[in-house]
Amino acid sequence: MSQTPPTPRSKRSGRPRSEKSKAAIIEAAWKLLETTTLRDLSIEAISRKASVGKTTIYRWWPNKVAIVMDAFFERLSPELQFPEESSAAEALSGQMALLIEAFCGEYGRIVAQIIAEGQACPTTLQLYQERFLDERRQAAKAIVERGIERGEFDPSLDPELALDILYGPIYYRLLVKHLPLDDRFAQELSGWALKAISIASETNRSS
């Protein structure tokens, strides 16, 4: 006597449960940061907000800073791509303007808190470098090196020093808050910093 084959179990639609849980945790951490600081944020609060257990959180992240960094990277990274411009100077200037604009609001507040926490916790600063800063610097360094190869910048220019010249003032204003991160600053900073590199190039060639 033949048996009717079992009806195949229907597949669940949408993202797998683990991906949904991860997304919920990241979203919860980001939402909580709208009303609290990174220092006061806790795994317990994230767990409640995301409706998941703490063990689930620790399965994917070692601490709250790692969660915040993933939330930060997921939201901000697509906004900071280098514009497709014809010159290295234009690409750097455009991306610097995007970073300044981003740092004017919520992103800047969170970055400042991460860096502040990092002064007492080296692991926090390391996470920021590994999950956000290093990739951004490598992309900018490639643009600087392209500018050197094309004769836009001084061939003896140290790309790492060039990045500090270009981006250091942005972080200085972000952390010290002595002057605003506004459109005027974005225009003047990129203009003067890139001009300084060009002047150095011309001086070296004539010497």
Secondary structure, 3 states (H helix, E strand, C coil): CCCCCCCCCCCCCCCCHHHHHHHHHHHHHHHHCCCCCCCCCCHHHHHHHHCCCHHHHHHHCCCHHHHHHHHHHHHHHHHHCCCCCCCHHHHHHHHHHHHHHHHCCHHHHHHHHHHHHHHHCHHHHHHHHHHHHHHHHHHHHHHHHHHHHCCCCCCCCCHHHHHHHHHHHHHHHHHHCCCCCCHHHHHHHHHHHHHHHHHHHHHHHHC
